[in-house]
Amino acid sequence: MSQSINHSRRNLFRRKKFDAQRPPWVKTDIEFTDECTRCNACVDACETKVLVKGDGGFPEIKFTEDECTFCQQCATVCKEPIFDLTQVEPWSINAVVNDTCLTYKGVWCQSCKDACDPGAISFKMAVGQIPKPIVDIDACTGCGACVAPCPTVSISINQSKNGE
């Protein structure tokens, strides 16, 4: 009697390692989980503590408390060939505002705009409505500064649409 392999369950684990947001300047042509030794040096070096030990002990970014300042400490302390500081952009992620945003419920809030140093979040005025947020993906650095101040956890940092 042969056993069948449930590929959908196996793919669940494969997908999981792609869901985590990795540190900035990670090389795009490597499989991060194959190269990272989980030594924790980058997590310890993170000045804002947004780099945390995630699933399986691999470092990942969590913007729930602070933002990435692109200090490069994570890349500098790593002994493995994981990072490339010559990349023009540290990563290809952007802020996305979802429909649980207070402005979609008629409440005036611009906490994300106030926290956004690069000015990537603006608000579009409309007659008789509360202004709605717009993210300029070209200006957004993916730093995550807008995430923690959001009172309704309506902002996530996701891969860019252009897939870079």
C-alpha positions as CSV (number, residue, x, y, z in Angstrom):
1,M,0.0,0.0,0.0
2,S,1.6,3.3,-1.1
3,Q,1.1,6.5,0.9
4,S,0.2,9.6,-1.0
5,I,1.8,12.9,-0.2
6,N,-0.5,15.8,0.5
7,H,1.3,18.5,-1.5
8,S,-1.0,21.2,-0.3
9,R,0.2,20.7,3.2
10,R,3.8,20.6,2.1
11,N,3.3,23.8,0.1
12,L,1.9,25.5,3.2
13,F,5.3,25.2,4.9
14,R,7.1,26.4,1.7
15,R,4.8,29.5,1.5
16,K,5.4,30.4,5.1
17,K,9.1,31.2,4.6
18,F,8.1,33.7,1.8
19,D,5.5,35.5,4.0
20,A,8.0,36.9,6.4
21,Q,9.5,40.3,5.7
22,R,13.2,39.9,5.7
23,P,15.8,42.6,6.7
24,P,16.7,45.3,4.3
25,W,19.5,44.8,1.8
26,V,19.0,41.0,1.7
27,K,20.2,39.7,-1.7
28,T,17.3,39.0,-4.0
29,D,18.9,36.1,-5.8
30,I,19.3,33.9,-2.7
31,E,16.9,31.7,-0.6
32,F,17.2,33.5,2.7
33,T,16.4,30.5,4.8
34,D,19.1,28.4,3.1
35,E,21.8,31.0,3.8
36,C,20.9,32.4,7.3
37,T,22.4,30.5,10.2
38,R,20.0,32.1,12.7
39,C,22.8,33.4,14.8
40,N,20.7,36.3,16.0
41,A,23.5,38.9,15.4
42,C,21.3,41.0,13.2
43,V,18.4,41.0,15.6
44,D,20.7,42.1,18.4
45,A,22.2,44.9,16.3
46,C,18.9,46.4,15.2
47,E,18.7,49.9,16.8
48,T,14.9,50.1,16.7
49,K,14.2,46.5,17.5
50,V,12.0,46.0,14.5
51,L,14.1,43.0,13.5
52,V,12.9,40.1,15.6
53,K,13.5,36.3,15.8
54,G,10.6,34.9,13.8
55,D,9.3,31.5,12.8
56,G,12.0,28.9,12.8
57,G,14.4,31.3,14.5
58,F,14.9,33.3,11.2
59,P,15.0,37.1,11.5
60,E,12.0,39.0,10.2
61,I,10.7,42.6,10.4
62,K,7.8,43.5,12.7
63,F,6.7,47.1,12.5
64,T,4.3,47.0,15.4
65,E,6.4,49.1,17.7
66,D,8.8,51.2,15.5
67,E,10.3,51.7,12.1
68,C,13.4,50.7,10.2
69,T,15.9,53.5,10.0
70,F,18.1,51.8,7.5
71,C,21.0,52.1,9.8
72,Q,22.6,49.0,8.1
73,Q,23.7,47.5,11.4
74,C,21.9,44.2,10.5
75,A,23.9,43.9,7.3
76,T,27.2,45.0,8.9
77,V,27.2,42.4,11.7
78,C,26.2,39.5,9.6
79,K,29.0,37.0,8.8
80,E,27.1,35.2,6.0
81,P,26.9,36.4,2.4
82,I,23.2,37.4,2.8
83,F,23.3,41.2,2.4
84,D,24.2,43.5,-0.5
85,L,24.7,47.1,0.6
86,T,25.3,48.1,-3.0
87,Q,21.7,47.6,-3.9
88,V,20.0,50.9,-4.8
89,E,16.9,50.2,-2.6
90,P,17.1,48.3,0.7
91,W,14.0,46.3,-0.3
92,S,11.0,46.4,-2.6
93,I,8.2,46.9,-0.1
94,N,5.5,49.6,0.3
95,A,2.8,50.6,2.8
96,V,-0.7,49.6,1.9
97,V,-3.8,51.1,3.7
98,N,-6.7,48.6,3.9
99,D,-10.4,49.3,4.2
100,T,-10.5,49.2,8.1
101,C,-8.9,52.7,8.0
102,L,-10.9,55.1,10.1
103,T,-11.3,57.5,7.2
104,Y,-13.4,54.9,5.4
105,K,-15.7,54.9,8.4
106,G,-16.1,58.7,8.4
107,V,-13.5,59.4,11.1
108,W,-10.8,62.1,10.6
109,C,-7.4,60.5,11.1
110,Q,-4.1,61.2,9.6
111,S,-1.7,59.5,12.0
112,C,0.0,57.6,9.2
113,K,0.7,60.8,7.3
114,D,2.1,62.5,10.4
115,A,4.5,59.6,10.9
116,C,5.7,59.4,7.3
117,D,9.0,61.2,7.0
118,P,9.4,60.7,3.2
119,G,5.9,62.2,2.7
120,A,4.7,59.2,0.8
121,I,1.2,59.3,2.4
122,S,-1.1,62.1,1.4
123,F,-4.9,62.5,1.8
124,K,-7.2,63.2,-1.1
125,M,-9.9,65.7,-0.4
126,A,-13.5,65.0,-1.6
127,V,-16.6,67.2,-1.3
128,G,-18.7,66.1,1.7
129,Q,-16.3,63.3,2.7
130,I,-13.4,62.7,5.1
131,P,-10.0,62.8,3.1
132,K,-8.8,59.3,2.2
133,P,-5.1,58.1,2.3
134,I,-3.1,57.7,-0.8
135,V,0.3,56.0,-0.8
136,D,2.8,57.2,-3.3
137,I,4.7,53.9,-3.9
138,D,7.5,55.7,-5.6
139,A,8.2,57.8,-2.5
140,C,7.4,55.0,0.1
141,T,10.6,53.5,1.5
142,G,8.8,50.7,3.3
143,C,10.3,51.9,6.6
144,G,7.1,51.1,8.5
145,A,6.9,54.3,10.4
146,C,3.2,54.6,9.5
147,V,2.3,51.1,10.9
148,A,2.6,51.6,14.7
149,P,0.7,54.9,15.0
150,C,-2.3,53.6,13.2
151,P,-5.1,53.2,15.8
152,T,-6.9,50.5,13.8
153,V,-3.9,48.5,12.5
154,S,-5.0,49.3,9.0
155,I,-1.6,49.6,7.4
156,S,0.6,46.7,6.3
157,I,4.0,46.7,4.5
158,N,3.9,44.4,1.5
159,Q,5.9,43.5,-1.6
160,S,5.7,46.2,-4.3
161,K,3.3,45.7,-7.1
162,N,6.1,45.8,-9.6
163,G,7.6,42.7,-8.0
164,E,11.2,44.2,-7.8
